[in-house]
Amino acid sequence: MLHRWTLAMVLFTLSGGAMANGMKLDAILEPIRVTDRVYYFKGSLDVRSHENQAVNNNLAFVVTDGGVVLIDSGPSRWVAKRIEQAIATVTDRPVRWVINSGSQDHRWLGNDYFHERGAEIIALRRTTETQARFADQHLTRLERILAERLEGTRPLPAPDPVDADRHAVTLGGVELELIYAGDAHFPGDVLVWIPGEDTVFTGDVVYLDRILGIHPWSDIRGWLDAFAEMEALDPAHVIPGHGMAADMARSRADTGDYLAALLAGVRRGLDEWEELHETTERLGEMPRFRHLRHYDEWHRLNINRVYLNLEAGE
């Protein structure tokens, strides 16, 4: 089993490291309006690079009468400062709260910057536990990518995490709810639901425009549970963790249907006693998902990881 995991990690590293990224941070940090109160920054669809400053994910912010709520704080102290400057082009209200939707580096390593400036960091305990577990690994990786731009970055999970699976907060007349419905891309991933704006920020539960990535620690069944919870909210606006904001139909097509196809296809292989390579070959072409960025690099690796995960869990 070990040699399969090792091969998968090597393939993933080679595929990611070989791709260049032309999107610069200035273009990423252009606020995109979703509603009168809700905006987001669309991250690069490529891998982390010095050019995009590791912002290959979406971030969002909500302008309330009591200040700004930032959803995810970026991968470094330097980026966090740039996020603050970008928000200031929309409103002069300060960032009062920072909500973390997940534990990947680009979702929370800017926490310390905003905390020093008086913002409260809000996250579920499930999320902060995963942040602490992966912090050293993520910082080591970012040091190679960001070099001097990582200087001063200090990992700071929420000092007072919420020990619950759902948590609603209200600032300046705007309610936001953190919802954990299952481990997804990373353990402890959450949705951030803004009911008054009919908008959900999905974190890494939804990928649009690019193919999602299955890690050894991802849970495809929990991911589908989280997707179903989001679908039940029936939001008008979906701000994904990656890609352009859209609606539920697009979210289902690019993420929900892909996860379901992977799970059903791999389960069939295990039920029929297929070897890993046989299942990978059978599922290796899924034309309806070929439009997604990185399909050629990551699709077969995703099959590999789902197979190994399900095989180990059964």
C-alpha positions as CSV (number, residue, x, y, z in Angstrom):
1,M,0.0,0.0,0.0
2,L,2.8,2.4,0.9
3,H,4.3,2.4,-2.6
4,R,0.9,3.5,-4.1
5,W,0.7,6.5,-1.8
6,T,4.3,7.4,-2.5
7,L,3.8,7.3,-6.2
8,A,0.6,9.4,-5.9
9,M,2.4,12.1,-3.9
10,V,5.3,12.2,-6.4
11,L,2.9,12.5,-9.3
12,F,1.0,15.3,-7.6
13,T,4.2,17.2,-6.8
14,L,5.5,17.0,-10.3
15,S,2.2,18.0,-11.9
16,G,1.9,21.0,-9.6
17,G,5.5,22.2,-9.8
18,A,5.6,22.1,-13.5
19,M,2.8,24.6,-14.1
20,A,3.4,28.3,-14.3
21,N,1.0,30.9,-13.1
22,G,0.5,34.3,-14.8
23,M,-2.1,35.8,-12.4
24,K,-0.7,38.5,-10.1
25,L,-1.9,39.5,-6.7
26,D,-3.1,42.9,-7.8
27,A,-5.6,41.3,-10.2
28,I,-6.7,38.8,-7.6
29,L,-7.4,41.4,-5.0
30,E,-10.0,43.3,-7.1
31,P,-13.3,43.1,-5.1
32,I,-16.1,41.4,-7.1
33,R,-19.6,42.4,-5.9
34,V,-22.1,39.6,-5.3
35,T,-24.8,41.6,-3.4
36,D,-24.9,45.0,-1.9
37,R,-23.1,43.8,1.2
38,V,-21.1,40.8,-0.1
39,Y,-17.9,40.8,-2.1
40,Y,-15.2,38.3,-2.9
41,F,-11.7,38.0,-4.3
42,K,-11.2,35.4,-7.0
43,G,-8.0,33.5,-6.5
44,S,-5.8,32.2,-9.3
45,L,-6.9,28.8,-10.7
46,D,-3.3,27.6,-10.8
47,V,-0.9,26.3,-8.2
48,R,0.6,28.5,-5.5
49,S,3.5,30.7,-6.8
50,H,5.5,33.7,-5.8
51,E,3.7,35.6,-8.5
52,N,0.2,35.0,-7.1
53,Q,1.5,35.0,-3.5
54,A,-0.1,31.6,-2.8
55,V,-3.6,33.1,-3.2
56,N,-5.0,30.4,-5.5
57,N,-8.3,30.4,-3.5
58,N,-11.2,32.7,-3.1
59,L,-11.7,35.0,-0.1
60,A,-14.8,37.0,0.7
61,F,-15.9,39.9,2.9
62,V,-19.3,41.3,4.1
63,V,-19.8,45.0,4.8
64,T,-22.1,45.4,7.8
65,D,-23.2,48.5,9.7
66,G,-20.9,47.5,12.5
67,G,-17.8,46.8,10.4
68,V,-16.4,44.2,8.0
69,V,-16.5,40.5,8.3
70,L,-13.6,38.8,6.4
71,I,-14.0,35.2,5.4
72,D,-10.5,33.7,5.3
73,S,-7.4,35.8,5.8
74,G,-4.9,34.6,3.2
75,P,-1.6,32.7,3.3
76,S,0.7,35.3,4.9
77,R,0.9,38.5,6.9
78,W,2.0,40.4,3.8
79,V,-1.1,39.2,1.8
80,A,-3.4,40.0,4.8
81,K,-2.2,43.7,4.7
82,R,-2.9,43.8,1.0
83,I,-6.4,42.3,1.6
84,E,-7.1,45.1,4.1
85,Q,-6.0,47.7,1.6
86,A,-8.3,46.1,-1.1
87,I,-11.3,46.1,1.3
88,A,-10.6,49.8,1.9
89,T,-11.4,50.5,-1.8
90,V,-15.0,49.5,-1.0
91,T,-15.6,50.7,2.5
92,D,-13.8,52.7,5.2
93,R,-15.2,50.4,7.9
94,P,-12.6,48.3,9.7
95,V,-12.3,44.5,9.7
96,R,-14.0,43.5,12.9
97,W,-14.2,39.8,12.5
98,V,-12.3,37.1,10.6
99,I,-14.1,33.8,10.0
100,N,-12.0,30.8,9.0
101,S,-13.8,28.3,6.6
102,G,-10.9,25.8,6.6
103,S,-7.4,24.9,7.5
104,Q,-5.3,25.2,4.3
105,D,-2.6,27.8,4.5
106,H,-4.3,30.3,2.3
107,R,-7.4,30.3,4.5
108,W,-6.0,31.3,7.9
109,L,-2.3,32.3,8.0
110,G,-3.2,36.0,7.8
111,N,-5.2,35.7,11.1
112,D,-2.3,37.1,13.2
113,Y,-2.2,40.4,11.2
114,F,-5.9,41.1,11.7
115,H,-5.9,39.9,15.3
116,E,-3.1,42.5,16.1
117,R,-5.4,45.1,14.5
118,G,-8.2,44.3,16.9
119,A,-10.2,41.8,14.8
120,E,-11.8,38.8,16.5
121,I,-10.9,35.4,14.9
122,I,-13.9,33.1,14.7
123,A,-13.6,29.4,13.8
124,L,-15.0,26.0,14.9
125,R,-12.8,23.8,17.1
126,R,-12.8,21.2,14.4
127,T,-11.2,23.6,12.1
128,T,-8.6,25.0,14.5
129,E,-7.5,21.4,15.4
130,T,-6.7,20.7,11.8
131,Q,-5.0,24.1,11.4
132,A,-2.7,23.2,14.3
133,R,-2.0,19.8,12.9
134,F,-0.9,21.1,9.5
135,A,0.7,24.4,10.4
136,D,4.3,23.4,10.3
137,Q,3.9,21.5,7.1
138,H,2.2,24.4,5.4
139,L,4.7,27.0,6.6
140,T,7.6,24.8,5.3
141,R,5.9,24.6,1.9
142,L,5.2,28.3,1.8
143,E,8.8,29.2,2.7
144,R,9.9,27.6,-0.6
145,I,7.2,29.5,-2.6
146,L,7.0,33.0,-0.9
147,A,10.5,33.4,0.4
148,E,10.8,36.9,1.9
149,R,7.1,37.5,1.6
150,L,6.4,35.0,4.3
151,E,8.5,37.0,6.9
152,G,6.6,37.8,10.0
153,T,3.8,35.3,9.4
154,R,2.8,33.5,12.5
155,P,0.2,30.7,12.7
156,L,-2.7,31.8,14.9
157,P,-5.8,29.6,15.1
158,A,-8.8,31.2,16.7
159,P,-7.8,31.8,20.4
160,D,-11.3,30.9,21.6
161,P,-12.7,28.3,19.1
162,V,-16.4,27.3,19.1
163,D,-17.0,23.8,20.3
164,A,-20.1,23.1,18.1
165,D,-21.0,22.1,14.6
166,R,-23.2,25.1,13.9
167,H,-22.6,28.6,15.2
168,A,-24.5,31.8,14.3
169,V,-23.1,35.3,14.8
170,T,-24.5,38.7,14.0
171,L,-22.6,41.9,13.4
172,G,-24.2,45.2,12.3
173,G,-27.5,43.6,11.5
174,V,-26.0,40.8,9.3
175,E,-26.2,37.2,10.5
176,L,-23.6,34.7,9.4
177,E,-23.7,31.0,10.3
178,L,-20.7,28.6,10.4
179,I,-21.9,25.1,9.4
180,Y,-19.9,21.9,9.7
181,A,-21.7,19.0,7.9
182,G,-18.8,16.6,7.3
183,D,-15.0,16.5,6.7
184,A,-14.3,17.4,3.1
185,H,-11.1,18.6,1.3
186,F,-9.6,18.9,4.8
187,P,-11.1,17.8,8.2
188,G,-13.1,20.6,9.7
189,D,-14.1,22.4,6.5
190,V,-17.2,24.6,7.0
191,L,-19.7,26.5,5.1
192,V,-20.4,30.2,5.9
193,W,-24.1,30.9,5.3
194,I,-25.3,34.5,5.0
195,P,-29.1,34.0,5.0
196,G,-30.1,37.7,4.7
197,E,-28.0,37.9,1.5
198,D,-29.1,34.4,0.2
199,T,-25.4,33.7,-0.2
200,V,-23.1,30.9,0.9
201,F,-19.3,30.9,1.0
202,T,-18.4,27.3,0.6
203,G,-14.7,27.2,1.3
204,D,-13.2,24.0,-0.1
205,V,-16.6,22.3,-0.3
206,V,-17.1,23.7,-3.8
207,Y,-14.7,24.0,-6.7
208,L,-15.8,25.7,-9.9
209,D,-13.9,26.1,-13.2
210,R,-11.1,23.9,-11.9
211,I,-11.1,20.3,-10.8
212,L,-11.2,19.6,-7.1
213,G,-8.3,17.8,-5.4
214,I,-8.6,14.7,-3.3
215,H,-5.8,14.4,-0.6
216,P,-4.9,11.4,1.5
217,W,-6.8,13.1,4.4
218,S,-9.8,14.1,2.3
219,D,-13.1,12.3,3.0
220,I,-15.3,12.0,-0.1
221,R,-18.3,10.7,1.8
222,G,-18.1,13.6,4.3
223,W,-17.6,16.0,1.3
224,L,-20.8,14.8,-0.3
225,D,-22.6,15.2,3.1
226,A,-21.3,18.8,3.2
227,F,-22.4,19.4,-0.3
228,A,-25.9,18.1,0.4
229,E,-26.1,20.4,3.4
230,M,-25.2,23.4,1.2
231,E,-27.7,22.3,-1.4
232,A,-30.4,22.2,1.3
233,L,-29.8,25.9,2.0
234,D,-30.9,26.6,-1.6
235,P,-28.7,29.7,-1.9
236,A,-29.1,32.1,-4.8
237,H,-25.4,32.9,-4.7
238,V,-22.6,30.4,-4.3
239,I,-19.1,31.8,-3.7
240,P,-16.9,28.7,-4.1
241,G,-13.5,28.1,-2.6
242,H,-12.1,28.3,-6.1
243,G,-13.5,29.7,-9.3
244,M,-16.2,32.2,-10.3
245,A,-19.2,32.7,-8.1
246,A,-22.3,31.0,-9.6
247,D,-25.5,29.2,-8.7
248,M,-26.4,25.8,-7.4
249,A,-26.7,24.3,-10.9
250,R,-23.1,25.1,-11.7
251,S,-22.0,24.0,-8.3
252,R,-23.7,20.6,-8.8
253,A,-22.2,20.2,-12.2
254,D,-18.6,21.0,-11.3
255,T,-18.4,19.6,-7.8
256,G,-21.4,17.6,-6.6
257,D,-21.7,15.4,-9.8
258,Y,-17.9,14.9,-9.9
259,L,-17.7,13.7,-6.3
260,A,-20.8,11.4,-6.8
261,A,-19.3,9.9,-10.0
262,L,-16.0,9.2,-8.3
263,L,-17.6,7.6,-5.3
264,A,-20.0,5.4,-7.3
265,G,-17.3,4.4,-9.8
266,V,-14.8,3.4,-7.2
267,R,-17.3,1.6,-5.0
268,R,-18.3,-0.5,-8.1
269,G,-14.6,-1.4,-8.6
270,L,-14.2,-2.5,-5.0
271,D,-17.4,-4.5,-5.1
272,E,-16.2,-6.2,-8.2
273,W,-12.7,-6.9,-6.8
274,E,-10.9,-4.7,-9.3
275,E,-7.3,-3.8,-8.8
276,L,-6.4,-0.1,-8.4
277,H,-5.1,0.2,-11.9
278,E,-8.2,-1.4,-13.4
279,T,-10.5,1.0,-11.6
280,T,-8.3,3.9,-12.6
281,E,-8.3,2.9,-16.3
282,R,-12.1,2.4,-16.3
283,L,-12.8,5.8,-14.8
284,G,-9.8,7.6,-16.3
285,E,-12.0,9.4,-18.9
286,M,-15.0,11.4,-17.7
287,P,-15.6,13.7,-20.7
288,R,-18.3,15.8,-18.9
289,F,-15.6,17.1,-16.5
290,R,-12.8,17.6,-19.0
291,H,-13.6,21.4,-19.2
292,L,-12.3,21.8,-15.6
293,R,-8.8,23.2,-15.2
294,H,-6.2,20.6,-14.2
295,Y,-8.3,17.7,-15.3
296,D,-5.4,16.0,-17.0
297,E,-3.1,16.4,-14.1
298,W,-5.4,15.5,-11.2
299,H,-8.3,13.4,-12.3
300,R,-6.6,10.0,-12.3
301,L,-4.8,10.9,-9.0
302,N,-8.2,11.6,-7.5
303,I,-9.4,8.1,-8.5
304,N,-6.3,6.6,-7.0
305,R,-6.8,8.4,-3.6
306,V,-10.6,7.6,-3.4
307,Y,-9.9,3.9,-4.1
308,L,-7.2,3.7,-1.4
309,N,-9.3,5.7,1.1
310,L,-12.4,3.5,0.6
311,E,-10.3,0.3,0.5
312,A,-8.8,1.2,3.9
313,G,-12.1,2.1,5.4
314,E,-14.0,-1.0,4.4
